[in-house]
Amino acid sequence: ESLKDGVFTSSSDVWSYGVVLWEMATLASQPYQGLTNDQTLKYVIEGRVMMPPDNCPENLYWLMKRCWQYKPLMRPTFLELVTDLLPEANQKFSTVSFYHSEEGQEIRGGASAGMVVTIPPPTVVGEVVGETTGAGGETTPLCITREIEDFSLGSDDEENYKQSSGSSKVSNGSTTTPNGYILARPNGIKTTKC
């Protein structure tokens, strides 16, 4: 949704976090290796996801795939992600983290009513649709998930999008999203395509 609409939300940040997890599991391999920016955009919009990295634990790849759910409302919140990762945390985490602080517990208590139900790990991983070879000769398999059934936004999704996509003007005349990202540039500001 961020690539199509230029709107950045916590849900799009969760998607990005899934990519960061993939990069960490591959020791900083380039995601979507071998694809141009336009090809990556098409790949993601079609509901395709990266295959699990070599030797990646199933529960970590399951977490990545939850972050890459096509519909933003189906993605976990960061609070849910922390909860899912708690069993992997060391003892010190419980004494120094915001999550376990008094404020963190209050926030968790207030957010629990609106939390999305945790989805069990998928049994179908996906189908490899191609492999790309990077400059170093490494291959990155890509796949299309079979867990995504409907790419259209439901009425609830559209209403949430309308509520979160209001815009405002900044002093230079640019239109911005509610979270401050510039959508339109005033005349005279040029950009270059990367």
Protein Blocks (a to p, Z undefined) as FASTA:
>chain_A
ZZmnopacfklmmmmmmmmmmmmmnnopaehihiafklmmmmmmnopacdddehiafklm
mmmmmmmpfblklpccfklmmmmmmmmpcfklmmmgmklmmklmmmmmmmmmmpccdddd
dfbfbjcfbdcddfkopacdddddfkbmblcdcfklmmmmmmmmcccddfkopacdfkop
afbdcehiacddZZ
